[in-house]
Structures are given as structure tokens and as C-alpha cells.
Amino acid sequence: MSTVPLSKPITAHGEETAELNFREPTTEDVMQIGVPQLLIPSADGESVGVEVRTKVVGQYIARLAAIPMSSVKQLSIKDFNACTGVVMGFFNGGAE
């Protein structure tokens, strides 16, 4: 389990929270939501970068931290980026 301390508390399930605890995603999660990143190919087919799919990341934050999407939308950009790092960490090497 990974924990992200929030720089700005949010409200989830009617209670204020200052941290989010993330469980590891399951195969079912990935089948339902998809992968949070896309490889960007060059003209010769080589990968030149990765596009982070923020809407998909938001869905993972909601599901893995067990909070509603309305709570995800309350996150500051700094906290959203920290949560994105946790989500993306579960997928390192997964899109190759």
C-alpha cells in the first residue's frame, strides 16, 4: 500500500482527509479502466515519449484510494501530481 500525504486536505465520504492510501491495482482494474499512459511513436515506429492519460489516472486515484471522483477533483495540482506518480509507479514497464 502507498500513502500520499496531501498538501491541502480534501473531503471524501463526508469527512476531511489529509492523506490517501492506495492499494495495488488488479487485472480487473486494468481491464475496466485501461492503462494510464500511451506510448507516442515516431515516424519510424520507435517510442519517443509517453502521454499520461489524466482522465484515466483520475479514475485510478478514485478506485485505488477508495474515494469518489468528486473528491479527486478537489485535489490540488501538486497533490494530483503526487498521486499520478503513485499510479504510474504501478505501471512501470507495463506498456512495453
C-alpha positions as CSV (number, residue, x, y, z in Angstrom):
1,M,0.0,0.0,0.0
2,S,1.3,3.5,-0.8
3,T,0.3,6.6,1.1
4,V,0.3,10.2,-0.3
5,P,0.2,13.0,2.3
6,L,-1.9,15.8,0.9
7,S,-0.7,19.4,1.0
8,K,-4.3,20.5,1.1
9,P,-7.0,18.3,2.8
10,I,-10.0,17.2,0.7
11,T,-13.4,15.9,1.7
12,A,-14.2,12.2,0.9
13,H,-17.3,10.4,2.1
14,G,-18.3,13.4,4.2
15,E,-15.0,13.5,6.1
16,E,-11.9,15.6,5.7
17,T,-8.8,13.6,4.9
18,A,-5.2,14.8,4.7
19,E,-3.7,11.6,3.1
20,L,-4.7,9.0,0.6
21,N,-3.9,5.3,0.8
22,F,-3.5,3.4,-2.5
23,R,-4.0,-0.3,-2.9
24,E,-2.2,-2.0,-5.8
25,P,-4.3,-2.3,-9.0
26,T,-5.7,-5.6,-10.1
27,T,-6.0,-7.1,-13.5
28,E,-9.7,-6.4,-13.3
29,D,-9.0,-2.7,-12.6
30,V,-6.8,-2.5,-15.7
31,M,-9.4,-4.3,-17.9
32,Q,-12.1,-1.9,-16.7
33,I,-10.2,1.3,-16.8
34,G,-7.3,0.8,-19.2
35,V,-3.7,1.8,-19.0
36,P,-2.8,5.3,-17.7
37,Q,-0.2,6.0,-20.4
38,L,0.2,5.8,-24.1
39,L,3.5,5.4,-25.9
40,I,4.0,8.1,-28.6
41,P,5.7,6.6,-31.7
42,S,7.9,8.5,-34.1
43,A,7.6,8.1,-37.9
44,D,10.0,5.1,-37.8
45,G,7.9,3.4,-35.1
46,E,10.3,4.0,-32.2
47,S,8.8,5.3,-29.0
48,V,9.7,9.0,-28.5
49,G,7.6,9.6,-25.4
50,V,4.7,8.8,-23.1
51,E,1.4,10.6,-22.9
52,V,-0.2,10.4,-19.4
53,R,-3.9,10.0,-19.7
54,T,-5.1,12.2,-16.9
55,K,-8.7,11.1,-17.0
56,V,-7.7,7.5,-16.7
57,V,-5.3,8.4,-13.8
58,G,-8.2,10.2,-12.1
59,Q,-10.2,7.0,-12.3
60,Y,-7.3,5.0,-10.8
61,I,-7.0,7.5,-8.0
62,A,-10.7,7.2,-7.2
63,R,-10.6,3.4,-7.3
64,L,-7.3,2.6,-5.7
65,A,-7.7,5.2,-2.9
66,A,-11.4,4.3,-2.5
67,I,-12.7,7.9,-2.8
68,P,-15.4,9.4,-5.1
69,M,-14.4,11.2,-8.3
70,S,-15.8,14.4,-6.7
71,S,-13.0,14.1,-4.1
72,V,-10.4,13.5,-6.8
73,K,-11.5,16.8,-8.4
74,Q,-10.7,18.6,-5.1
75,L,-7.0,17.7,-5.2
76,S,-4.6,20.5,-5.7
77,I,-2.4,20.1,-8.8
78,K,0.6,19.4,-6.5
79,D,-1.4,16.5,-4.8
80,F,-2.8,15.3,-8.1
81,N,0.8,15.1,-9.5
82,A,1.9,13.2,-6.4
83,C,-1.0,10.7,-6.8
84,T,-0.2,10.4,-10.5
85,G,3.3,9.4,-9.6
86,V,1.9,6.6,-7.4
87,V,-0.4,5.4,-10.1
88,M,2.2,5.5,-12.8
89,G,4.6,3.6,-10.5
90,F,2.3,0.6,-10.6
91,F,2.7,0.5,-14.4
92,N,6.5,1.0,-14.8
93,G,7.4,-1.2,-17.8
94,G,3.8,-2.4,-18.2
95,A,3.2,-0.7,-21.6
96,E,6.3,-2.1,-23.3
